[in-house]
Amino acid sequence: MAVFIMRCSRLCAVWLALVWLCFQSSAHAQDSVDQETYLRIANEAFEQLVAGELRDVNDLIKKHEQLVGLGVAFCRQYANIYPEHAKFLQLVVDSAPDMVRMTQEEIIRNWYRGELPKQHGVDPRGKDHFEEMSNLMDLVVHPSYVIILLKMYQEKPDKALIKRMKIELGELITHAETLFKK
C-alpha cells in the first residue's frame, strides 16, 4: 500500500508540474498576443494619420478605446507582478474612464504634468521617461489623449490636431515597444 501511495504522489506531483507549466506558457502566450494586438492597433491608427485620411473618426476612436482597455489590462497585470507599484497602477486603472472625458487642458495637467498621481502620493515620472511604470501609464494616457483630440477634430477639423495625434501615437508606439521588449 505504501508503494502505491508513493507512486500516486509522484504521479500527482508530475501532473501538477505539467499543469503549472501549461498555465505559465498559456499566460505568456496570451501576454504576447495582447502585446501584438496593442502594437497592431496603434500602428494601424498611426498609418491612417500619416496618410492624412480621417474618413472614419468614430472607427479611430474605437481603436483607441481598445488601446485604453488593453493598457488597463497591462497595468492590472503588472500591479500583481510589482506590488511596490500597485498603488500607482491602480490609480491609472481607476482613472482611465475619466481620462477620455477630460478636456485637453485637464489631461495635460493631471497626467502629463503628473498632478493627479502626485495628489495621491505617487510620482509617475522617474529619471527616465521610458521607465517601466511610465511606459505602463502612457499605454493608457496617450490613447486617452488621442480620443480627446479626435473628438475635438470631429467638432472642428484642424491639421494641427492631426499633427498632435501623430506625435502622441509615435510616443505611444515607442512606450509600447520599450515595455514589451523587457
CYANA upper distance limits for C-alpha pairs under 8 A (distance plus 0.5 A):
  1 MET  CA      5 ILE  CA      6.83
  2 ALA  CA      6 MET  CA      6.71
  3 VAL  CA      7 ARG  CA      6.69
  4 PHE  CA      8 CYS  CA      6.68
  5 ILE  CA      9 SER  CA      6.52
  6 MET  CA     10 ARG  CA      6.71
  7 ARG  CA     11 LEU  CA      6.62
  8 CYS  CA     12 CYS  CA      6.45
  9 SER  CA     13 ALA  CA      6.58
 10 ARG  CA     14 VAL  CA      6.65
 11 LEU  CA     15 TRP  CA      6.51
 12 CYS  CA     16 LEU  CA      6.48
 13 ALA  CA     17 ALA  CA      6.59
 14 VAL  CA     18 LEU  CA      6.70
 15 TRP  CA     19 VAL  CA      6.69
 16 LEU  CA     20 TRP  CA      6.58
 17 ALA  CA     21 LEU  CA      6.67
 18 LEU  CA     22 CYS  CA      6.62
 19 VAL  CA     23 PHE  CA      6.63
 20 TRP  CA     24 GLN  CA      6.63
 21 LEU  CA     25 SER  CA      6.65
 22 CYS  CA     26 SER  CA      6.43
 23 PHE  CA     27 ALA  CA      6.55
 24 GLN  CA     28 HIS  CA      6.66
 25 SER  CA     29 ALA  CA      6.47
 26 SER  CA     30 GLN  CA      6.65
 27 ALA  CA     31 ASP  CA      6.74
 28 HIS  CA     32 SER  CA      6.71
 29 ALA  CA     33 VAL  CA      6.69
 30 GLN  CA     34 ASP  CA      6.61
 31 ASP  CA     35 GLN  CA      6.56
 32 SER  CA     36 GLU  CA      6.60
 33 VAL  CA     37 THR  CA      6.52
 34 ASP  CA     38 TYR  CA      6.50
 34 ASP  CA     70 LEU  CA      7.79
 35 GLN  CA     39 LEU  CA      6.75
 35 GLN  CA    180 PHE  CA      7.35
 36 GLU  CA     40 ARG  CA      6.48
 37 THR  CA     41 ILE  CA      6.62
 38 TYR  CA     42 ALA  CA      6.70
 38 TYR  CA     67 LEU  CA      6.69
 38 TYR  CA     70 LEU  CA      7.36
 38 TYR  CA    176 ALA  CA      8.49
 39 LEU  CA     43 ASN  CA      6.44
 39 LEU  CA    173 ILE  CA      7.29
 39 LEU  CA    176 ALA  CA      7.58
 39 LEU  CA    177 GLU  CA      8.25
 40 ARG  CA     44 GLU  CA      6.58
 41 ILE  CA     45 ALA  CA      6.73
 41 ILE  CA     63 LYS  CA      7.01
 41 ILE  CA     67 LEU  CA      7.82
 42 ALA  CA     46 PHE  CA      6.63
 42 ALA  CA     63 LYS  CA      8.44
 42 ALA  CA     64 HIS  CA      8.34
 42 ALA  CA     67 LEU  CA      7.92
 42 ALA  CA    169 LEU  CA      7.39
 42 ALA  CA    172 LEU  CA      8.23
 42 ALA  CA    173 ILE  CA      7.09
 43 ASN  CA     47 GLU  CA      6.56
 43 ASN  CA    173 ILE  CA      7.84
 44 GLU  CA     48 GLN  CA      6.78
 45 ALA  CA     49 LEU  CA      6.85
 45 ALA  CA     60 LEU  CA      7.12
 45 ALA  CA     63 LYS  CA      7.94
 45 ALA  CA    169 LEU  CA      8.41
 46 PHE  CA     50 VAL  CA      6.63
 46 PHE  CA    166 LYS  CA      6.89
 46 PHE  CA    169 LEU  CA      6.58
 46 PHE  CA    170 GLY  CA      7.84
 47 GLU  CA     51 ALA  CA      6.62
 48 GLN  CA     52 GLY  CA      6.94
 48 GLN  CA     53 GLU  CA      6.35
 48 GLN  CA     54 LEU  CA      7.57
 49 LEU  CA     53 GLU  CA      6.66
 49 LEU  CA     54 LEU  CA      7.38
 49 LEU  CA    162 ILE  CA      7.20
 49 LEU  CA    165 MET  CA      8.09
 49 LEU  CA    166 LYS  CA      6.87
 50 VAL  CA    166 LYS  CA      7.55
 52 GLY  CA    162 ILE  CA      8.17
 56 ASP  CA     60 LEU  CA      7.17
 57 VAL  CA     61 ILE  CA      6.70
 57 VAL  CA    150 LEU  CA      7.19
 57 VAL  CA    154 GLN  CA      7.67
 58 ASN  CA     62 LYS  CA      6.75
 59 ASP  CA     63 LYS  CA      6.78
 60 LEU  CA     64 HIS  CA      6.75
 60 LEU  CA    150 LEU  CA      8.37
 61 ILE  CA     65 GLU  CA      6.64
 61 ILE  CA    147 ILE  CA      6.11
 61 ILE  CA    150 LEU  CA      7.34
 62 LYS  CA     66 GLN  CA      6.78
 63 LYS  CA     67 LEU  CA      6.88
 64 HIS  CA     68 VAL  CA      6.67
 64 HIS  CA    143 PRO  CA      5.76
 64 HIS  CA    144 SER  CA      7.58
 64 HIS  CA    146 VAL  CA      7.78
 64 HIS  CA    147 ILE  CA      6.95
 65 GLU  CA     69 GLY  CA      6.72
 65 GLU  CA    143 PRO  CA      7.80
 65 GLU  CA    144 SER  CA      8.00
 65 GLU  CA    147 ILE  CA      8.13
 66 GLN  CA     70 LEU  CA      6.66
 67 LEU  CA     71 GLY  CA      6.44
 67 LEU  CA    139 LEU  CA      7.80
 67 LEU  CA    140 VAL  CA      7.65
 67 LEU  CA    143 PRO  CA      6.84
 68 VAL  CA     72 VAL  CA      6.63
 68 VAL  CA     96 ALA  CA      7.84
 68 VAL  CA    139 LEU  CA      7.36
 68 VAL  CA    140 VAL  CA      5.31
 68 VAL  CA    141 VAL  CA      8.23
 68 VAL  CA    143 PRO  CA      6.53
 68 VAL  CA    144 SER  CA      7.06
 69 GLY  CA     73 ALA  CA      6.82
 69 GLY  CA    140 VAL  CA      8.25
 70 LEU  CA     74 PHE  CA      6.75
 71 GLY  CA     75 CYS  CA      6.73
 71 GLY  CA    136 LEU  CA      7.45
 71 GLY  CA    137 MET  CA      8.33
 71 GLY  CA    139 LEU  CA      5.37
 71 GLY  CA    140 VAL  CA      5.50
 72 VAL  CA     76 ARG  CA      6.75
 72 VAL  CA     92 VAL  CA      7.98
 72 VAL  CA     93 VAL  CA      5.89
 72 VAL  CA     96 ALA  CA      7.90
 72 VAL  CA    139 LEU  CA      8.38
 72 VAL  CA    140 VAL  CA      6.94
 73 ALA  CA     77 GLN  CA      6.67
 74 PHE  CA     78 TYR  CA      6.58
 74 PHE  CA    136 LEU  CA      7.60
 75 CYS  CA     79 ALA  CA      6.54
 75 CYS  CA     89 LEU  CA      6.05
 75 CYS  CA     90 GLN  CA      7.93
 75 CYS  CA     92 VAL  CA      8.03
 75 CYS  CA     93 VAL  CA      7.30
 75 CYS  CA    136 LEU  CA      6.58
 75 CYS  CA    137 MET  CA      7.97
 76 ARG  CA     80 ASN  CA      7.21
 76 ARG  CA     89 LEU  CA      7.44
 76 ARG  CA     90 GLN  CA      7.59
 76 ARG  CA     93 VAL  CA      7.72
 77 GLN  CA     81 ILE  CA      7.19
 78 TYR  CA     82 TYR  CA      6.31
 78 TYR  CA     86 ALA  CA      8.35
 78 TYR  CA     89 LEU  CA      8.37
 79 ALA  CA     83 PRO  CA      6.00
 79 ALA  CA     84 GLU  CA      8.49
 79 ALA  CA     85 HIS  CA      6.72
 79 ALA  CA     86 ALA  CA      4.92
 79 ALA  CA     87 LYS  CA      8.49
 79 ALA  CA     89 LEU  CA      6.57
 79 ALA  CA     90 GLN  CA      7.84
 80 ASN  CA     86 ALA  CA      7.66
 82 TYR  CA     86 ALA  CA      7.08
 83 PRO  CA     87 LYS  CA      8.47
 85 HIS  CA     89 LEU  CA      6.71
 85 HIS  CA    133 MET  CA      8.10
 86 ALA  CA     90 GLN  CA      6.31
 87 LYS  CA     91 LEU  CA      6.79
 87 LYS  CA    122 VAL  CA      8.44
 88 PHE  CA     92 VAL  CA      6.99
 88 PHE  CA    117 PRO  CA      7.61
 88 PHE  CA    122 VAL  CA      6.73
 88 PHE  CA    124 PRO  CA      7.87
 89 LEU  CA     93 VAL  CA      6.76
 89 LEU  CA    133 MET  CA      8.27
 89 LEU  CA    136 LEU  CA      8.46
 89 LEU  CA    137 MET  CA      7.79
 90 GLN  CA     94 ASP  CA      6.45
 91 LEU  CA     95 SER  CA      6.42
 91 LEU  CA    117 PRO  CA      7.84
 92 VAL  CA     96 ALA  CA      6.52
 92 VAL  CA    137 MET  CA      6.90
 92 VAL  CA    140 VAL  CA      8.05
 95 SER  CA     99 MET  CA      6.67
 96 ALA  CA    100 VAL  CA      7.51
 96 ALA  CA    140 VAL  CA      7.34
 96 ALA  CA    141 VAL  CA      8.30
 96 ALA  CA    144 SER  CA      8.25
 97 PRO  CA    101 ARG  CA      7.81
 98 ASP  CA    102 MET  CA      6.92
 99 MET  CA    107 ILE  CA      7.08
 99 MET  CA    141 VAL  CA      7.79
 99 MET  CA    144 SER  CA      6.44
 99 MET  CA    145 TYR  CA      8.10
100 VAL  CA    144 SER  CA      5.36
100 VAL  CA    145 TYR  CA      7.29
100 VAL  CA    147 ILE  CA      6.80
100 VAL  CA    148 ILE  CA      6.63
101 ARG  CA    148 ILE  CA      7.70
102 MET  CA    106 GLU  CA      6.16
102 MET  CA    107 ILE  CA      6.43
102 MET  CA    148 ILE  CA      7.76
103 THR  CA    107 ILE  CA      6.86
103 THR  CA    148 ILE  CA      7.37
104 GLN  CA    108 ILE  CA      6.79
104 GLN  CA    145 TYR  CA      7.68
104 GLN  CA    148 ILE  CA      7.10
104 GLN  CA    149 LEU  CA      7.94
105 GLU  CA    109 ARG  CA      6.60
106 GLU  CA    110 ASN  CA      6.29
107 ILE  CA    111 TRP  CA      5.98
107 ILE  CA    112 TYR  CA      7.28
107 ILE  CA    145 TYR  CA      7.41
108 ILE  CA    112 TYR  CA      5.18
108 ILE  CA    113 ARG  CA      6.70
109 ARG  CA    113 ARG  CA      5.67
109 ARG  CA    114 GLY  CA      7.29
109 ARG  CA    115 GLU  CA      6.71
110 ASN  CA    114 GLY  CA      5.86
110 ASN  CA    115 GLU  CA      5.19
110 ASN  CA    116 LEU  CA      5.27
110 ASN  CA    117 PRO  CA      8.09
111 TRP  CA    115 GLU  CA      6.98
111 TRP  CA    116 LEU  CA      6.98
111 TRP  CA    117 PRO  CA      7.98
111 TRP  CA    141 VAL  CA      7.60
114 GLY  CA    118 LYS  CA      6.66
114 GLY  CA    123 ASP  CA      7.46
114 GLY  CA    124 PRO  CA      7.29
114 GLY  CA    125 ARG  CA      8.22
115 GLU  CA    119 GLN  CA      6.69
116 LEU  CA    120 HIS  CA      7.16
117 PRO  CA    121 GLY  CA      6.92
117 PRO  CA    122 VAL  CA      5.72
117 PRO  CA    123 ASP  CA      6.56
117 PRO  CA    124 PRO  CA      7.30
118 LYS  CA    122 VAL  CA      5.49
118 LYS  CA    123 ASP  CA      5.93
118 LYS  CA    124 PRO  CA      8.49
124 PRO  CA    133 MET  CA      7.27
124 PRO  CA    134 SER  CA      6.40
124 PRO  CA    137 MET  CA      8.30
125 ARG  CA    129 HIS  CA      6.78
125 ARG  CA    131 GLU  CA      8.47
125 ARG  CA    134 SER  CA      6.51
126 GLY  CA    131 GLU  CA      7.43
126 GLY  CA    134 SER  CA      8.15
127 LYS  CA    131 GLU  CA      8.49
129 HIS  CA    134 SER  CA      6.76
129 HIS  CA    135 ASN  CA      8.17
130 PHE  CA    134 SER  CA      6.51
130 PHE  CA    135 ASN  CA      6.16
130 PHE  CA    175 HIS  CA      6.92
130 PHE  CA    178 THR  CA      7.68
131 GLU  CA    135 ASN  CA      6.57
132 GLU  CA    136 LEU  CA      6.71
132 GLU  CA    179 LEU  CA      6.62
133 MET  CA    137 MET  CA      6.69
134 SER  CA    138 ASP  CA      6.63
135 ASN  CA    139 LEU  CA      6.83
135 ASN  CA    175 HIS  CA      5.51
135 ASN  CA    176 ALA  CA      7.26
135 ASN  CA    178 THR  CA      8.12
135 ASN  CA    179 LEU  CA      6.69
136 LEU  CA    140 VAL  CA      7.70
136 LEU  CA    175 HIS  CA      8.32
136 LEU  CA    176 ALA  CA      8.47
136 LEU  CA    179 LEU  CA      7.97
137 MET  CA    141 VAL  CA      6.63
138 ASP  CA    142 HIS  CA      5.91
138 ASP  CA    172 LEU  CA      7.15
138 ASP  CA    175 HIS  CA      7.47
139 LEU  CA    143 PRO  CA      7.46
139 LEU  CA    172 LEU  CA      6.89
139 LEU  CA    175 HIS  CA      7.67
139 LEU  CA    176 ALA  CA      7.25
140 VAL  CA    144 SER  CA      6.71
141 VAL  CA    145 TYR  CA      6.65
142 HIS  CA    146 VAL  CA      6.76
142 HIS  CA    168 GLU  CA      6.42
142 HIS  CA    169 LEU  CA      7.55
142 HIS  CA    171 GLU  CA      8.35
142 HIS  CA    172 LEU  CA      6.48
143 PRO  CA    147 ILE  CA      6.73
143 PRO  CA    168 GLU  CA      8.25
143 PRO  CA    169 LEU  CA      7.95
143 PRO  CA    172 LEU  CA      8.05
144 SER  CA    148 ILE  CA      6.99
145 TYR  CA    149 LEU  CA      6.76
145 TYR  CA    168 GLU  CA      8.31
146 VAL  CA    150 LEU  CA      6.49
146 VAL  CA    165 MET  CA      6.26
146 VAL  CA    168 GLU  CA      7.40
146 VAL  CA    169 LEU  CA      8.26
147 ILE  CA    151 LYS  CA      6.72
148 ILE  CA    152 MET  CA      6.82
149 LEU  CA    153 TYR  CA      6.59
149 LEU  CA    161 LEU  CA      6.84
149 LEU  CA    165 MET  CA      7.45
150 LEU  CA    154 GLN  CA      6.71
150 LEU  CA    161 LEU  CA      8.33
151 LYS  CA    155 GLU  CA      7.04
152 MET  CA    156 LYS  CA      6.70
152 MET  CA    157 PRO  CA      8.09
152 MET  CA    161 LEU  CA      8.47
153 TYR  CA    157 PRO  CA      4.98
153 TYR  CA    158 ASP  CA      6.77
153 TYR  CA    161 LEU  CA      7.12
157 PRO  CA    161 LEU  CA      8.22
158 ASP  CA    162 ILE  CA      7.44
159 LYS  CA    163 LYS  CA      6.78
160 ALA  CA    164 ARG  CA      6.73
161 LEU  CA    165 MET  CA      6.63
162 ILE  CA    166 LYS  CA      6.73
163 LYS  CA    167 ILE  CA      6.93
164 ARG  CA    168 GLU  CA      6.74
165 MET  CA    169 LEU  CA      6.57
166 LYS  CA    170 GLY  CA      6.48
167 ILE  CA    171 GLU  CA      6.76
168 GLU  CA    172 LEU  CA      6.58
169 LEU  CA    173 ILE  CA      6.57
170 GLY  CA    174 THR  CA      6.83
171 GLU  CA    175 HIS  CA      6.65
172 LEU  CA    176 ALA  CA      6.64
173 ILE  CA    177 GLU  CA      6.53
174 THR  CA    178 THR  CA      6.51
175 HIS  CA    179 LEU  CA      6.59
176 ALA  CA    180 PHE  CA      6.46
177 GLU  CA    181 LYS  CA      6.63
178 THR  CA    182 LYS  CA      7.44
